[in-house]
Amino acid sequence: MSQGLTSDSDDSDKFEWESDGEAAPSSAPALRNLDAPGPSTLERQSSNGWANGEATSTSLVEEYVTMGFPKEMVVKGIKEIGHDDANALLELLLTYKVLGDEGALGNCSTSGCACPNVQDDDDDDLDFDNWDNDNDTGGREHNSDSSGDEDFLQEMSAKDEKINLLVGMGFSEDEANMAMTTCGVDADLCVLVDSISASWVAGDCHSRNLFDDQVMDRCFDSFGERKKARLMEERKKKRKRYGGGAHGNRSSLDGSDDEQMLLPNPMVGFNLPGYRRPSVMRMLPQQAIGPPFFYYENVARTPRGVWETISRFLYDIEPEFVDSMHLSAAARKRGYIHNLPIENRSPLLPLPPKTIFEAFPHYKKWWPSWDPRRQFNCLQTTMASAKTTERIQCLLARSSNPPPPSVQKYVIDECRKWNLVWVGKNKVAPLEPNEVEYLLGFPRDHTRGVGKTERYKSLGNSFHVDTVAYHLSVLRDMFPNGVSVLSLFTGIGGGEVALHRLGIHMRAVVSVEIGEANRRILRGWWDQTQTGTLIEIADVKSLTPDIIASYVGRFGGFDLVIGGSPCNNLAGSNRHHRDGLEGEQSSLFYHYFRILDVVKSAMARM
């Protein structure tokens, strides 16, 4: 069955995400013996973060060096964009590592975009992981005397530096000078690239296809014919995947095209139970093949460029988009990037109910005939206020039966927005936390023990267990003796619950979750259901390469690295406050990539 494409304009996600904020760092980490008896082991790592968003250059350099970045790279990054924005600096350092060239991007990150992907050009969705020469980057000789670099950078004018960066990216010097004249010397590098791209579209250059090939030739002159051929082939694949034409699905240069990546319709991923689709054959790049297997989830509707950036960092793997409405009674549009097999998947049994009345038949008694809903919209992090439900009740009480169309429309819109159910005559109410647990695939009372507001918040930001379990089901036969898991941004343990419901034993789970309420929920569930080792870490920044390597050695590597970061900076409907991957919580993705990269390196040395 062929798939159509949709901009995903329905209102199932029309709310603002909430997520746990950064906890204030404690004065010292509270540790428990890793090998202490008991079903779980708690390791609380306090933050080494910046006080009040600032840090001295010395301490900041040391912090990022402990994360595994070369000192010269950190110093260059700080000189490039300053040290006021930790997320921008981390993104820049990771981009340096992906490109394999510490001087490739300049200060692009300050504007929140990755230069090779400024306008979502399909030509820029290439595999940048191996742009270095064939020599291993680990064998490079770094100049131990950094004063020469500092003197050189100080002598270069801002204009000359940016021109050199643009030329190094494959643009001509004339194009770079024209962009500088148009946008000004102080313009961010991404703005300059935008200007050059705009000149292409406006016809200032020759045929775009011809110019693409010229740029590619200039970019790859120093990389050898073998790598050039491989990357050119990947570019062709990208064009075919994202639209086929020379421009692919290029977003408008004025930023009006807010939903850059067209989403499949129906949103059923590579396959789902009950949906007959042609067999999907996907070829993963060599560096993406496990072990370990990795699995990353994010909201499907994101600001422009987010999915392209996530895909580029995660080995250029195509996202798998799934709406949980095809597996349950509630919509939940999510994208997943993973290196798991996609054949021989199996759903959890019994299959969950797919309609409101199948899930909660007792609500049918008071459900009016003019309310056409048969499924819930995306389950939110907050519930409707008492004033909202009272307003609906009063409005219906004053109306005829059935109410006039204008009243019906208002009530249905509010019911869809807040997932309200009919509990009496003219009376609506929000779903209870245990009902939300049921719809998401968690055991009853999974979140009980924390405040009601916190329960809604944690559930709204969680995995949909049945969807995740369907994807992870391929691990059941691969690991009959159980798995060791590195769980990043665990939340309330949706991934762990999915593995448990699949019957996959978890020998060890290293869980990173900053929310105390979420950690308490996971710990309570683990102590009741599991016999393996649970290690809990509060701050992702404390996972240095040495600590990660110690866990890899202790558990013999990780079989699965799982994580996700649903938050208000990435929700497609949050158009006023979202910051894409630059948001405080969304930028955790870069830690996911950093840690996954360290895990793969440590396991390769085993």
N, C-alpha and C positions, 0 to 999 in steps of 0.2 A: 504494500500500500504506500503510495507516494505521500510525502509530507508537504503540506503547505507551510507558508511562513507568516508569522504575525508579529506585530510590534508589541503584543501583550498589553493591550490597552484596557483590559477589564479591570475591575476595581478590587480584585481579590487581595491586592497587596497595599491598598490605600490607607496606610497608617504609618506612623513613625516608629522605627525600631528603637528599643532601649536596650542597653547592655551595661554590664558591670563596669564601673569606672576603675581607674587605677587606685589601688589602695595605697595609703601613705606608708612609706618605708619604715620599718621598725628599726630599732637601734642595733639589733643583732639577730641573726637567724636562730630559730628554735629548732633543733634537730633531735631526732630520735635515732637510736641505733638501727642501721639498715637491716641488720639480721636479728632484730628483737623478735621474740615469738609473737604469734597472733596473726590473724588473717590479713591485717593491713599494716603498712608502715607509713608514717607521716613524716615528710621532710618539708618543712616550711622554709622557703628561701626568701629572705627579704630583698627588697630592691636596692640596687646600687645606682639608682637613677639620679637625675639631676634635681637638686633642691630648687623648688619654685621655678622649674624650667630652665635653670642656668647651671653652668659648671665651668670651672677653670679649664683652660686648654689642656693642662697637664693631666688632670684627673680624667678628662673626657677621652684623651688619647689612650690612657691606660685602660679605660673601660672597654673601648672598642678593640683594643689589642687583645684583651682577654677573651673577646668573642671570636677571635681568630683572624681579624683583619691585619694586614701588615701595617707597621707604624707609618711608613711613608705614604700609604694609601689614606690612612686616617688624617694625617697632617694635611695632605693635599685636599681632602674633602672639606676639612674645616676652613682652610684658606679659600676654598671655592664658594661655599655657601654660608660660612659662619657656624656658630654652635647654638643658635637660639632655638632651632627646630630639630629635635632628636629624630623624629620620623623621617624628615627630609634627608638628614645626614645618613641614616641607616639605608634608606632607599638608594641614595647615591652610591654608597659603598658596595651594596649588593649588585647594583648595575655595573659598577667597575668590574666586579668579579665575573659577572655573566659575560660581559664583553671581552674580558681578558685584557683590557687596556685601561690602565689607571688614568689616562688622560683623555678618554674618548668623548665624554659627554659634557664637560663643563658644568655650568650651574643650572642645567635644565630642571633639576628636581625642585628648585625653588618655586616653580610654577605648577608643580604637581603632575607632570607628565614625563613619560620616557621618550626621549627624542626620536629613537628609531621607530616610534609608533605614534607620532604626533597627531596625524589625521586618520588613524586607523587604516592606513594604506596597506593593501594586501601585500605589496612588495616589501613592506617592512616587517611582516610577520615571519621572519626567518629565524633559523636556529643560530643564535649568536654565541652559543656555548663554546664553540671551537674555532673562533676566529683567529686564534694565535697561530703562529707557525707550529710545525709538527713537534717541536720541542715542548716538553712538559713545562708548564708554568712554574712548577715547583723547582725547576732547575735554573731559573733565571738568577742572574747575579744582580743584586741591588747595590746601588752606590751607597756605601756606608757613610759618605760625607754628604749630608743633605743640604749643607750651606750653599752648594753650587746651584741646586734646584731653586732654593729660595731666592738667591740673587737673580737668577734668570727670570723667575716669575715676577719679581719686583721691577725688573727692567722693562718687561713687556708692557705695552699699553693695553688697555682693555679692548680697544678695537682690534689690534693685531692678534690678540689671543683668541678672540671670538672668530676672526676670519680664519685663523689656522685651524680651529676646531671644525668649522664648517667645511673647509677644504678637506680636512681629514675624514669627514663623513661622506665625501664624494661629490660635493657641490663645487662648482667652478669659483675662482676668485672673483670674477665679475658678478656672479650671482650673489656671493657673500657681500660684496661692497654695495650692491644695489639694495639688498635687504637692510644693511646697516644705515644707508641713506634714508630709506623709507621709514624704518622703525626707530632709529636712534641708537646711539652707542650703548645706552644703558638697558636696552631691551633684552629680555631673557632669551636664551638660546632657542627655546621652543618657539617663541614668537618669531624669531628670525627664520626658522625652518618653515613655520606656517606661511610667512610672506613669500618665500621661494616657491612653496607648493601652490600658493594662490596664483603666482605668475604662470605656473604651468597650466593651471585650469583656464586662466584668462587668455592663453594662447601666445604668451610672450616667448615660449620656447617652441621648438619643433615638435613633431609628433611625440606624445607622451610615451608611447611604447618604445620608440627609438631612443628617447632620452633616458628611459629606465635602463635600457641595455647599456647605454654609455656610462651612466652612473655606476651600474653594477660592474662594468669593466674596470672603471677607475678604482672602485672600492677593492676589487679582488686582485689587482695586478700583483700585489705582494704576497698573496696567499697560496699560489700554486694552482695548477689546472685541476687537480683532483678535487680540492675543496670548492673551487669555483663551480665545477660541474654539479657537485652535490647540492650546493646552496641554490643554484639556479633551478634545479629540479624541485627543491622544496618550495621555491617561489611559485612554480607552476601549480603544485598541489594546493597551495594556499588560494590561488586564484580560483581554482575549480571548486574548492570547498566553500568559499565565501561569496561566490557570485559569478565566477567564470570570466568576466570581462577584464580588460586591462586595468580598469579602475576598481574592480571588485565592488564592495559595498562602501565606497568612500563616503565618509560623513561630510556634511556641508561645512565649508570653511568658516562660516559665521557662527558655528556652534549651535545652530537651530536644530540639527538632527541629534536629539538627546538620547535616543535609543539606538545605539550604533550597530549592535549585533542582532540581526533578525532571529527571533526565537521560533523553533519548530511548532507546528500546529497539526495534530495534537502533540503535546509535549510529553512524549513517552520514552525519551531516551533512545538507546540502541535497541531495546526490546523491553516489553512488560508483559505480564500474564494477560492473556485474552486479546492481545493486539498482534495481528499477523502482519509482519513487515518483511521486506526482503532482507536476506542475511547481510549483516554489516561486517565487512572485513577492514580492520584497522591495523596499520603497521606502526608500531611504536619505535621511536629512535632508540638506538642501542643504549644510550646513557640513561634512558627511562625504564629499562627492563629491570624488574626486581631480581633478587631481593635488595632492599625491602620493598614490599608493596606499599603504596601510599594512596591516600584518599583525602581529597580536599573539597569541602562544600562551601558554596556561597549563594546568596540570593541571585535569582536569574536576572532580574531587572536591575541594572546598575547604571551609574553615570557613564558617559561615553569614554571608551578606552579601557575600562577596568578589566573586562574579561580578556581582551587582547593582551594586556600586561600580565595577568595571572597566567594565561596560557604560555606566554613567552618565557616566563621564569620557570614554569613547570614543564620544561622540555618540549614546548610547542605542541602539547597534547590537546586535541579537540575536546571541548567541554561536552558532557552528557547532560542535557536538560530534561528534568522530570517534574511534572506537576502531580503531587500526591493525590489529587482528586481522582486519578485513575486507579488508585489503590485503596482509597479510604473515602470517608464522607466529608472531608475538608480539603480545600485547595491549599497548596503550598508549593510555589514555583521556585525550584532550586536548580543550580548547576553544579556538576561534579566533575573534577579532573582527577583521574586515577590511572594507574597502570595495571588494574586487575583484568583478568580474562573476562570476556563478555559472553562466552558460551557456557551452556550448562548451568545457568542460574535457576534458582528455585525460590518461590515465595514462602513466607511463613504461613503455616496452617494452624488453625482454620483461617481462611481469608477474612480480612476485616470487612465490616459493613461498608457499603458504598453510598448509602443515602442517609439522610437525617432520620427517617422513620425506621430504617433497619437498625440504626444505632440506638435510637431512643424512641421506641414505639409509643411510650406514654404521652409524648408531646402531641400526638396526632389528635387527641381529644379536643383541644382548644385551638388547633391550627385553622385559621380562616381560609376559605376557598380562594380568596383573592391574593394570598401570599404564595407565589409560585416556587419558592425556594425548595430545592431537593438536596442541596449540599451546602455546607458552610463555606464561607470565604476563608482566607488565610487566618489562622488562629493567632491572635495578637498578644502583645506583651502587656496590654492594659485592657480593662473592661469598661463598659459604659457606666456612667455615673447614675446615681439614684434620680437626679433631676431629669436625665434623658428618658428613663423608663416612666417616670411620673408624667412627663410632658406627653408622651405617647398615650398613656392611659386616659388622661384628661381630654385629649383631643378626640380619641375614639368615643369616649362617653358622651361628648357633645354632638357627635356626628350620627347620621342615619346608619342603617344596617342594610346593605353594605355601605361603607363610607364613600363619599364622592371620590372621583379619580385623583384629585389633587391630594387629598388626605392619604389615600392608599399609596400614592407614589412616595410621599414624605416618610410614611411609616416603613414601607419596604426598604427604602434607601437606608434608613437608620438601622433596621434589622440586619441588612446585609453588611453595613459598615461595622457593626459591633457583634455580629453573630448572636443576635437575640433569639430566644425561643419563647413560645406561647405557653404560659403556665396557668392561665385563667382567663375569664372573660375580659377582653380588652387589656390583658395584662401580659407584659413581656418581661423577661429577665435574662441576665447574662448566663452563659454556661458556668457551671461550678468547676473548680480546679480538677476534681476527680473525673469529670466528664472530658475535660481537655486532655488529661492523661490518657484516657481510653482512646480518644481519637488519634493521638500521636503514637500509640502503641506501647505506652509505659504501663507497668503494673499499677493497680489501684493503690492510692496513698503513697505513691513514689515520692512525691514532693511534700507530703504531710510532715509537719514539725517545724516549718518556717511560716512566716506571715503570709496571709492570703495574697497581698500585693506582690510579694517576692515570688510566690508560686506562679502567678500569672506571668511575671517577667521572665522567670527561668524557663517555663514551658514555651513561651513565645519565641525564645531564642534557641530552642533545642532542635536536634535532628528529628525527622519523621522516621520512627524506628522501622516500620515495614519497608519503606523505600531503601534505607541504608542496608537493612538485612538482605533484601533481594540482591543488592550489588555484592555484599560480602559473602553471600552463600557459596560462592565458588571456593572459598577457603576451607570449607568443611572437609572435603576429601583430601585437600592438599596438606592439611595439618591435623592428622588424626590424634596426635598427642598434645594438641593445644598450641597456643600462640603466645608470643610476647609482644606487647603493644606499647608504643609511644603515643600517648593521646594528648594532643596540643589543643588548648582552649576547650577543655572537656565539657564544660557546662554541667548538666545534671547526668551525664553519662549515657547519652543516646547511643553512641557507638558500642559501648560496653554492654548495654541492655540488648542491642541487636545481636551481638556475638553470643550472649548467653541464651537468648531465645532460639538461636540457630543450633544450640548444643555444642558450641565451640568452647573448649576449656581455655581460660586465660591463665597461663602460668604466672605471668607478671604483667602489670600495667604501671607504667610511669606516667602519671597524670599531671598536666600543667593547667591550672585553673586559678584565676585571681580572686574569684568571688567566694567569700567564706560560706555563704548560704549554699552555693552549688557544691562546694567541697563537702559540706556536712551531709547534703542529700546523697551524693555519690558514696561517701563513706558508710552511711547507714545501710544503703542497698547492698554494698559489697560485703559488709560484715554478716548480712543475713543470707547471702546467696553464694558467695565465692570462697574458695580455699587457697587461691593463689596469693601472690604478693602484690600489694598496692602501695605505691610510693607517690605521695602527693607533694607537688611543688607549686608554690603560689606565683612566683615571678618568672616569666619566660626569660628575662634577661640574665637570670642566674645560670641558665643552661649554657655554660661555656664549652668550648671544644673538649677540654680535659674532662669535664664532668660527663658530657655525652659519651666520650670514649670509655669512661669507667663503667657506665651502664651497659654499653655495647659489649665490653669484656665480661661483665658480670653475668649477663643473660644470654651470651652467645649471639648477640645481635638482636635486632628487632624484626619481627615478621611483618608488622603493619605499623605505619606512621599515619595516624588519622587526625583530622582537625577541620575546623571551619570557623568563619567569623561573620555570622549574620549580625548586622548592626545598622544604625540609622544613617551612617555615612554612605552605605551602599544600596539602601533600599530605593528602588526606582521611583516610588511615590513621594519620597522625602525630598522635595525639590528646593526647599529653602535652606536647609542646614547640612546637606550632605557634602562631603569633601572627597568622595571617591577613596582611593587608597591612601590619601593623605590624612584621613581622619584618625583620631586618637586610637580607636579600636580597630578600624579597618586595616591600619598599617601593621597590625599583628601578622598579616599574611607574609610580610617580608621576614619575620622571625620564623614562620613555618618553613619557608624556602631555605633560610640560613641553616636551620637545625636539620632539615632533611638532607641538605648537602653534606653537613658534617657527619651525619649517620652513615650515609653512603660511603664516604671516604674512610671512616673508621672500620666499617664492615669489609671494605676492600682490602684492608691491611690485615684482616684476621687470618 
